[in-house]
Amino acid sequence: QVQLVESGGGLVQAVGSLRLSCAASGSIFRLVTMGWYRQAPGKQSELIVSIRSAGITNYADSVKGRITIARDNAKNTVYLQMNSLKPGDRAVYYCNKIPAWEAYWSKGTQVTVTS
């Protein structure tokens, strides 16, 4: 069964770094565009970055220059390197296909940034 599992979140001070991972199952992984979403308290979920099967990326202005997405199709894994973190980056981070599939939503991983 298709499953996505996020990991790597935690508590970090401002301007610190974290590396998130998304481990995927299913043979379709190599064919689809994947993305990282985040949902902060009281806010709508937002797509912050996407990556196509061939590796072409697209970043939201809010995170451009501070995060980097990468994928290893052989390992069925998508990564998110997060640098220069701000308190405003506090959110639960999720990975999913684009467009998102309901069956792919998992628990996400919590990122908390302190001043």
Disulfide bonds with the S-S distance in Angstrom:
Cys22-Cys95 1.85
